[in-house]
């Protein structure tokens, strides 16, 4: 079954409770997200999910040269960064988009949906 990455975006500058405005609103979103995760598991879509630490905790590693170069902070400067994600399995993009809408409502953030690259995708790129 195809797999999809559902990426949740949030502001680069996090206030004490992110976009939620209050501790109570944040806890409600966490509870709703937990319930959504439970639904994904029960319906057989769940592969993996987690939240990420702030983008400022990132380290970019460039190992293309003779010695790896490490740079503190995110790879690009942006107003929004990935704050969390789900990896799901769904029979098609339409189902993945429906699930992303449910996840977006649960967590209170925008969700980007991207399919994972398949072996067939690589063969097409190579002209095979």
C-alpha distance (Angstrom), angle and dihedral (degrees) to the residues before:
residue distance angle dihedral
X1 . . .
X2 3.82 . .
X3 3.79 117.6 .
X4 3.80 125.9 -141.9
X5 3.80 134.4 -165.3
X6 3.79 112.8 -135.9
X7 3.81 106.4 -163.9
X8 3.80 120.2 -164.7
X9 3.79 114.9 -149.3
X10 3.78 127.0 -154.3
X11 3.79 140.1 168.3
X12 3.79 120.4 -66.0
X13 3.80 90.5 -135.5
X14 3.76 108.2 58.9
X15 3.75 118.5 -158.6
X16 3.78 115.8 -154.8
X17 3.83 90.3 -76.8
X18 3.81 102.1 24.9
X19 3.80 114.0 -132.0
X20 3.78 91.2 -22.4
X21 3.79 98.8 87.7
X22 3.79 95.9 -146.6
X23 3.78 141.5 33.8
X24 3.81 90.0 -112.9
X25 3.81 93.1 53.2
X26 3.80 90.6 48.1
X27 3.81 91.9 50.7
X28 3.83 90.4 48.5
X29 3.81 90.1 53.2
X30 3.81 91.0 47.8
X31 3.82 90.3 51.4
X32 3.81 92.1 47.3
X33 3.81 90.2 48.2
X34 3.80 90.1 50.4
X35 3.80 89.9 52.1
X36 3.82 89.9 48.8
X37 3.82 89.7 50.8
X38 3.82 89.6 51.4
X39 3.83 89.3 51.6
X40 3.81 91.3 50.4
X41 3.81 89.5 52.2
X42 3.81 93.8 46.1
X43 3.82 92.1 48.6
X44 3.83 93.6 47.2
X45 3.82 96.8 -113.7
X46 3.80 100.2 108.2
X47 3.82 119.4 104.9
X48 3.81 103.6 150.4
X49 3.80 140.1 -31.1
X50 3.77 138.8 177.3
X51 3.77 145.5 152.0
X52 3.78 122.6 -112.0
X53 3.79 131.5 -132.8
X54 3.80 116.8 -112.1
X55 3.80 116.4 -63.1
X56 3.80 89.8 -114.9
X57 3.81 88.3 70.3
X58 3.82 91.8 61.7
X59 3.78 124.8 110.4
X60 3.79 120.7 -159.2
X61 3.81 114.7 -145.3
X62 3.81 120.2 -159.9
X63 3.79 107.1 -171.5
X64 3.80 96.6 166.9
X65 3.81 95.9 103.8
X66 3.78 133.6 58.4
X67 3.82 90.8 -80.9
X68 3.81 126.2 28.5
X69 3.80 115.4 -108.2
X70 3.81 115.4 -144.1
X71 3.80 120.7 -159.6
X72 3.80 124.0 -173.8
X73 3.78 117.1 -127.1
X74 3.79 134.7 25.0
X75 3.80 122.4 -34.9
X76 3.80 93.9 -116.0
X77 3.78 133.0 24.6
X78 3.78 111.5 -117.5
X79 3.79 141.5 153.5
X80 3.81 90.8 -122.7
X81 3.79 132.2 36.2
X82 3.78 136.0 -175.1
X83 3.78 106.7 -83.4
X84 3.79 97.8 177.7
X85 3.77 143.3 -20.7
X86 3.76 149.2 -156.5
X87 3.78 127.5 -142.7
X88 3.78 107.2 -153.1
X89 3.77 139.5 174.0
X90 3.79 117.6 -133.9
X91 3.79 132.7 164.5
X92 3.81 91.8 -121.9
X93 3.79 145.9 -9.5
X94 3.81 93.2 -90.0
X95 3.80 91.2 60.9
X96 3.82 91.1 44.3
X97 3.83 90.2 52.6
X98 3.80 91.6 49.1
X99 3.80 90.3 51.1
X100 3.81 91.0 46.7
X101 3.81 89.6 54.7
X102 3.81 89.6 52.8
X103 3.81 90.8 47.4
X104 3.80 91.4 48.3
X105 3.78 91.1 52.9
X106 3.81 91.5 46.9
X107 3.80 97.7 49.3
X108 3.80 97.1 33.1
X109 3.80 95.4 -125.9
X110 3.78 142.5 99.8
X111 3.80 115.6 -88.8
X112 3.80 125.9 -153.4
X113 3.81 116.6 -154.2
X114 3.81 120.4 -150.6
X115 3.78 127.5 168.6
X116 3.78 118.1 -132.4
X117 3.78 114.9 -111.0
X118 3.78 113.5 -101.2
X119 3.78 132.4 -153.2
X120 3.82 88.2 -106.7
X121 3.84 89.7 55.1
X122 3.81 90.0 54.6
X123 3.81 92.0 47.6
X124 3.82 89.6 52.6
X125 3.80 90.6 50.7
X126 3.80 89.6 51.4
X127 3.80 92.0 46.9
X128 3.78 93.9 -116.7
